[in-house]
Amino acid sequence: MTFRAFTKGFFRSLGFDLRPLKSVPFGVDWRWDLRGVSKGREPECIIDVGANQGQTALKLAEEFPNCRIYSFEPVRSTFDMLRINIRSHTNIIAINTAVGETVGAIEITDEPGSHANTTVWHPDTKRTHTASVQLTTFDEFCDKQAILFVDL
């Protein structure tokens, strides 16, 4: 038995599947999927809508350090945490605005510490905390920022 076969068998007995990254199926690791979709080309512009506290933006910045990442988070308390979390990443730009179909304002739930604040709710849903937030469209934002192409 080769060392490779022994190692794979050992880890399989523990419930792990070891394989070369190039053979990992699409959908298993989103960062690897992005590398495959971009065909080795580093993205230049990524839009992160509903950035929350920056979890995705930080992973994207780690994976693509030369990419400009625009992170939209409309809820003020969550946006404040986003700004704190990304402060050492100059390629992540935090924007305290919602993205939608129109420019204006929209009501959003504003539950402290929630990762699931939303502008969409069932009419019977009790909303204890809501806030009016700024709303923009992708076209409006890209026009103002002179962004001609978004990679993701």
trRosetta pair geometry for C-beta under 8 A, 3 or more apart (Angstrom, degrees):
i j d omega theta_ij theta_ji phi_ij phi_ji
1 5 5.1 -122 -170 86 86 123
1 6 5.3 102 135 -60 118 92
1 9 7.9 -40 -169 8 136 145
2 5 4.6 94 55 9 83 101
2 6 6.9 -145 94 -4 43 88
3 6 5.6 -56 -147 38 31 114
3 7 6.1 32 155 -21 66 107
4 7 5.9 -56 -147 36 27 110
4 8 6.3 25 157 -15 64 107
5 8 5.9 -54 -144 39 30 109
5 9 6.1 30 156 -18 64 110
6 9 5.8 -61 -148 40 26 111
6 10 6.2 29 155 -23 65 107
7 10 5.7 -53 -146 33 29 113
7 11 6.4 18 160 -9 64 107
7 18 7.0 -48 129 58 97 162
8 11 6.2 -62 -148 43 28 103
8 12 6.0 30 154 -23 65 110
8 18 5.3 -131 -114 59 74 112
9 12 5.6 -54 -142 36 29 113
9 13 6.4 34 156 -24 63 102
10 13 5.9 -56 -157 29 28 111
10 14 7.0 16 149 -8 61 107
11 14 5.6 -60 -154 41 40 109
11 16 4.2 -64 170 74 98 113
11 17 7.6 170 122 -76 109 11
11 18 5.1 64 78 -22 153 116
12 15 7.6 75 -174 -56 33 9
12 16 6.7 -101 -82 69 32 57
12 17 6.6 52 -103 -96 80 55
12 18 7.7 -99 -52 14 78 87
19 23 5.0 -93 156 81 120 113
19 24 6.4 153 88 -74 112 67
20 23 5.1 74 67 14 85 102
20 24 7.9 -127 101 -30 46 78
21 24 5.5 -31 -156 -7 45 117
21 32 6.1 -145 -170 -129 103 134
24 28 5.1 -118 172 60 104 139
24 29 6.1 1 144 18 150 111
24 32 5.8 20 76 122 138 160
25 28 5.4 99 67 -25 75 116
26 33 5.6 88 -148 -114 74 103
26 36 7.1 -113 -100 75 94 155
27 33 6.7 74 -56 -80 30 138
28 32 7.3 -14 76 57 88 131
28 33 8.0 154 46 -49 57 103
29 32 4.1 56 88 15 111 112
29 33 6.6 176 89 -16 55 84
30 33 5.2 -50 -145 35 37 119
30 34 6.5 43 154 -24 66 98
31 34 5.7 -46 -153 29 34 113
31 35 6.9 37 148 -19 62 101
31 59 6.6 -111 -77 159 123 111
31 63 5.1 -150 -151 -96 115 149
32 35 5.6 -49 -154 32 38 115
32 36 6.6 36 149 -17 66 104
33 36 5.7 -58 -153 37 33 110
33 37 6.2 29 154 -17 69 108
34 37 5.8 -54 -140 39 31 109
34 38 6.0 21 162 -11 66 112
34 43 7.6 -59 177 -20 113 129
34 63 7.0 73 78 141 138 150
34 64 8.0 -89 134 -40 137 123
34 152 6.9 -15 -131 -77 112 159
35 38 6.2 -64 -144 43 23 103
35 40 7.2 37 -178 -84 78 43
35 63 7.7 -118 -59 -176 97 119
36 39 7.4 24 175 -72 35 44
38 41 4.9 -128 163 62 92 75
38 42 7.2 68 155 -93 144 12
38 43 5.8 -98 -112 -51 141 87
38 151 7.0 26 -108 -175 111 124
42 64 5.8 145 -160 -142 88 97
42 66 5.8 33 154 63 146 114
42 67 6.5 -146 164 -59 92 97
43 46 5.7 68 125 -56 140 97
43 64 5.6 -12 49 -148 91 160
43 67 4.9 34 90 -114 83 134
43 151 3.5 -175 -144 100 107 163
43 152 5.9 -34 -132 2 160 105
44 66 7.8 -42 -115 121 59 89
44 67 6.0 -165 -141 -126 15 73
44 68 6.6 10 161 22 61 91
44 149 7.3 55 64 89 120 104
44 151 6.1 132 38 -28 62 125
45 67 6.9 -165 -63 -168 18 87
45 68 5.3 -13 -106 68 67 97
45 70 7.4 11 -168 -4 87 104
45 147 6.0 142 -156 -149 162 117
45 149 6.6 140 39 97 129 64
45 150 5.1 -92 107 -121 113 55
45 151 5.6 140 62 6 62 88
46 60 5.8 -128 90 177 165 148
46 64 7.3 115 -21 72 135 147
46 67 5.7 42 -5 155 107 130
46 68 7.4 176 27 89 68 49
46 69 4.7 -14 68 -113 104 77
46 70 7.2 -174 91 26 53 67
46 150 7.3 104 -113 -168 23 85
46 151 6.0 -47 -76 66 68 98
46 152 4.7 -7 -123 67 89 95
47 70 5.2 -17 -115 65 64 104
47 72 7.3 13 -176 -8 86 111
47 99 8.0 75 169 -73 125 168
47 138 7.2 17 -148 -124 172 103
47 150 5.5 -10 -14 -154 112 136
47 152 7.2 -159 33 104 66 52
48 51 4.8 72 122 -94 110 94
48 56 5.6 171 -142 95 126 117
48 57 5.0 -124 20 -74 173 93
48 60 7.0 -153 -69 13 128 153
48 69 5.9 26 -10 179 119 100
48 70 6.7 179 27 87 75 49
48 71 4.4 -15 72 -108 118 70
48 72 6.7 180 91 22 60 69
49 72 4.9 -5 -121 56 58 122
49 99 5.0 -79 -126 36 123 134
50 72 6.9 4 -25 89 33 89
50 73 6.9 76 -152 -103 23 65
51 54 5.9 18 161 -84 106 49
51 56 6.9 -127 -141 51 64 102
51 57 5.7 15 -149 -28 113 124
51 71 3.6 71 -99 -176 155 99
51 72 5.9 148 -16 61 104 38
51 73 4.3 -83 53 -54 97 101
51 82 5.6 70 111 -125 119 141
51 94 7.2 -141 80 -126 161 80
52 55 6.1 -9 82 11 122 101
52 56 7.8 91 39 8 106 96
52 73 6.4 -167 -32 -113 12 122
52 78 6.0 -78 -152 -177 45 126
52 82 7.0 148 109 -79 34 107
52 115 5.5 19 -128 -139 133 85
53 78 6.3 -104 -67 -165 70 81
53 81 4.5 -44 -122 120 99 117
53 82 5.4 -149 -143 -76 34 64
53 85 5.5 92 163 -12 84 154
54 57 4.7 -66 -154 52 72 114
54 58 5.2 75 143 -31 95 100
54 71 6.3 17 -107 -162 77 165
54 81 7.7 -147 3 122 101 78
54 82 4.7 136 -43 -141 99 73
54 85 4.2 -179 47 95 140 130
54 86 4.9 -156 -131 -49 151 102
54 92 7.0 65 -142 169 115 155
54 94 7.8 -53 -83 -91 111 111
55 58 6.3 -60 -153 32 21 108
55 59 6.9 13 154 -11 59 107
56 59 5.8 -59 -152 39 35 108
56 60 6.1 34 152 -19 69 108
57 60 5.6 -56 -145 39 31 112
57 61 6.1 33 154 -22 66 106
57 69 5.1 146 -146 139 92 142
57 71 4.5 -25 -76 -81 148 132
57 82 7.8 64 32 -157 144 102
57 86 6.2 -22 110 -93 132 130
57 89 7.7 157 140 95 102 155
57 92 5.0 90 166 -132 124 130
58 61 5.6 -50 -144 35 30 112
58 62 6.5 34 152 -21 62 104
58 85 6.7 -78 -59 150 129 109
58 86 6.7 -139 -75 -95 87 81
58 89 7.0 -160 -113 -30 68 157
58 92 7.5 -21 -77 -64 52 158
59 62 5.6 -52 -150 34 33 114
59 63 6.3 26 153 -13 65 109
60 63 5.7 -60 -145 43 31 107
60 64 5.8 -27 172 36 70 104
60 67 6.9 -83 155 81 99 135
60 69 5.5 125 101 -101 130 144
61 64 6.9 -73 -121 67 21 66
61 65 6.3 58 175 -107 62 53
61 67 7.4 -140 -109 64 51 94
61 69 6.0 -96 -69 6 87 145
61 86 7.7 139 -24 -137 158 98
61 89 4.8 -5 -167 -150 163 142
61 91 5.8 151 -128 76 102 111
61 92 5.5 -56 -70 -50 135 111
62 65 7.2 6 -144 -69 17 84
64 67 3.8 19 133 1 119 129
64 69 7.9 125 81 -56 111 110
65 91 6.8 143 -177 14 47 157
66 91 7.1 -163 -155 -110 15 153
67 91 6.3 96 81 167 47 134
67 151 7.5 -84 -140 42 124 142
68 91 5.6 -125 -105 -166 45 82
68 93 6.8 11 -176 -5 92 113
69 91 6.0 68 14 132 88 85
69 92 4.7 -21 72 -109 109 69
69 93 7.0 172 86 22 53 69
70 93 5.1 -23 -110 68 63 104
70 95 6.1 11 -176 -6 91 126
70 141 7.6 138 156 161 157 134
70 145 7.7 -55 -88 -94 147 174
71 82 6.3 -164 125 -177 134 133
71 86 7.1 177 27 -50 153 163
71 92 5.8 15 -10 -174 123 98
71 93 6.8 168 22 79 75 47
71 94 5.2 -29 73 -106 105 59
71 95 6.7 163 81 21 48 77
72 95 5.0 -30 -101 74 65 104
72 97 5.8 -64 -145 74 100 73
72 98 6.9 107 163 -124 119 22
72 99 5.4 42 139 -25 171 109
73 78 5.4 -127 173 110 125 103
73 79 4.4 170 99 -89 110 76
73 82 5.0 157 21 -24 157 158
73 94 6.8 -31 26 -160 108 94
73 95 7.5 136 26 74 60 53
73 96 6.6 -33 79 -111 71 53
74 79 7.3 -106 113 -54 6 121
74 96 6.6 96 -127 -179 34 55
74 97 6.0 -13 -96 160 82 14
74 98 3.8 6 -69 -58 145 83
74 108 5.8 110 107 1 131 167
74 117 7.9 -138 73 108 97 131
74 133 4.0 77 179 161 113 158
74 134 7.1 -157 -133 56 97 66
74 135 7.9 11 -112 -84 138 64
75 78 4.2 51 84 23 108 114
75 79 6.3 177 83 -19 49 89
75 108 6.4 -124 -75 113 88 134
75 110 5.6 162 -137 -121 106 79
75 117 5.0 81 -56 58 144 168
75 131 7.0 119 -127 48 71 135
75 133 7.1 -73 -76 -77 42 145
76 79 5.4 -55 -141 36 28 115
76 80 6.5 34 158 -24 63 100
76 96 6.6 41 -103 -155 63 126
76 110 7.7 13 29 -140 86 124
76 131 7.0 -106 3 154 105 168
76 133 7.9 -163 -38 -104 81 105
77 80 5.8 -47 -153 27 31 114
77 81 7.1 28 149 -13 60 102
77 110 7.3 109 15 -172 113 96
77 112 6.3 -40 108 -121 167 70
78 81 5.7 -54 -157 37 38 111
78 82 6.4 46 144 -25 67 103
78 114 7.9 -67 -68 68 127 64
78 117 7.1 -140 -15 9 148 138
79 82 5.3 -48 -148 32 36 118
79 83 6.5 38 153 -21 66 100
79 94 6.5 131 -163 170 85 120
79 96 4.5 55 -152 -107 161 95
80 83 5.9 -50 -151 32 31 111
80 84 6.7 32 150 -17 62 104
81 84 5.6 -53 -150 36 36 113
81 85 6.2 32 154 -18 68 110
82 85 5.9 -62 -147 39 28 109
82 86 6.2 2 165 0 66 114
82 94 5.2 145 121 -127 115 131
83 86 6.5 -69 -138 47 24 94
83 87 6.6 56 157 -67 60 86
83 94 5.1 -127 -83 51 75 167
84 87 6.1 -26 -158 -26 29 116
86 89 4.8 -71 -169 48 78 110
86 92 4.3 -100 -165 90 135 138
86 94 6.1 157 54 -49 141 113
89 92 4.4 39 109 12 119 110
95 141 7.8 63 174 -135 169 129
96 133 7.8 -125 158 -156 78 106
96 134 7.2 78 115 38 75 119
97 133 7.1 156 -138 158 39 101
97 134 4.5 -57 -120 95 86 108
97 135 6.9 153 -176 -101 88 17
97 136 5.2 22 157 5 138 110
97 141 7.9 169 92 -90 144 121
98 106 5.7 -78 67 49 152 124
98 108 6.6 174 -70 -56 143 139
98 119 6.7 87 -158 -51 154 139
98 133 5.2 96 -16 106 112 123
98 134 6.7 169 22 90 76 52
98 135 4.8 -28 74 -104 102 72
98 136 7.4 155 81 23 51 64
99 135 7.4 143 -105 -158 12 67
99 136 6.1 -35 -109 74 62 75
99 137 6.9 92 -160 -130 75 24
99 138 6.4 53 -163 -59 122 71
99 141 7.3 -44 -111 -18 106 144
100 106 6.4 86 -8 -37 157 154
100 119 7.4 -58 -82 74 134 167
100 135 5.1 -23 29 -166 118 116
100 136 7.7 125 33 68 69 28
100 137 6.7 -68 79 -90 46 66
101 137 6.6 16 -171 -103 17 107
102 135 6.5 38 86 120 71 126
102 137 6.6 -10 -115 -56 6 109
103 135 6.4 172 -147 101 29 79
103 136 5.5 18 -114 -123 82 52
103 137 6.0 -75 -56 -7 80 92
103 140 5.3 104 -76 -66 123 168
104 135 5.2 -6 66 58 58 111
105 132 5.0 21 172 177 124 103
105 133 6.6 159 -154 78 75 30
105 134 6.2 -50 -102 -104 70 35
105 135 5.8 163 -110 5 14 100
106 119 5.3 6 147 -135 128 133
106 132 7.2 160 78 -150 24 63
106 133 6.1 -29 63 61 74 81
106 135 4.6 76 -8 -59 106 135
107 119 6.8 129 83 -138 53 79
107 130 5.3 14 -177 173 102 125
107 131 7.3 161 -149 81 60 29
107 132 5.7 -39 -92 -94 63 65
107 133 7.9 124 -119 15 17 77
108 117 5.7 57 160 158 105 109
108 118 6.8 -169 -153 99 80 20
108 119 4.9 -48 -98 -80 81 77
108 130 6.6 159 80 -155 33 76
108 131 6.0 -25 62 63 83 78
108 132 7.9 129 16 -114 77 19
108 133 5.3 -6 11 8 125 124
109 114 7.2 -36 120 77 112 159
109 117 4.7 -156 81 -147 86 74
109 118 5.5 23 20 44 114 63
109 119 7.9 -146 2 -72 73 32
109 121 6.9 96 -45 -55 119 135
109 127 5.8 -127 -104 -139 93 105
109 129 6.5 77 -172 85 68 75
109 130 5.7 -55 -107 -100 40 72
110 117 6.2 40 -92 -130 34 134
110 129 4.4 -104 76 140 78 102
110 130 5.8 126 9 -136 95 16
110 131 4.2 62 -46 -7 144 108
111 114 3.7 58 83 -22 107 137
111 116 7.8 -4 50 69 130 75
111 117 6.1 -171 29 -86 83 88
111 128 7.4 71 -98 63 89 98
111 129 5.4 142 -83 57 49 124
112 129 7.1 56 -21 37 74 176
114 117 5.2 117 94 -49 120 79
118 121 6.1 130 95 -59 117 86
121 125 4.3 -102 171 54 114 147
121 127 6.6 123 81 -67 172 115
122 125 4.6 111 61 -27 80 103
127 130 5.1 33 154 -49 128 113
136 140 4.9 -132 -171 82 95 126
136 141 5.1 97 133 -55 135 97
137 140 4.5 95 52 6 84 103
137 141 6.9 -154 87 -4 43 87
138 141 5.9 -61 -148 41 29 109
138 142 5.9 22 160 -14 68 112
138 150 7.8 -72 -167 -14 119 158
139 142 6.0 -59 -141 41 26 106
139 143 6.1 29 159 -21 64 109
140 143 5.9 -56 -148 35 25 112
140 144 6.5 21 157 -15 62 109
141 144 6.0 -61 -150 38 29 107
141 145 6.1 6 160 0 67 115
141 147 7.5 -2 122 28 79 130
142 145 6.0 -67 -138 51 29 99
142 146 7.9 -107 168 67 57 4
142 147 4.1 -94 -144 66 80 103
142 148 7.7 138 176 -68 112 19
142 150 7.1 -90 -99 -42 128 114
143 146 7.6 21 -177 -74 28 38
147 150 6.4 45 154 -63 126 86
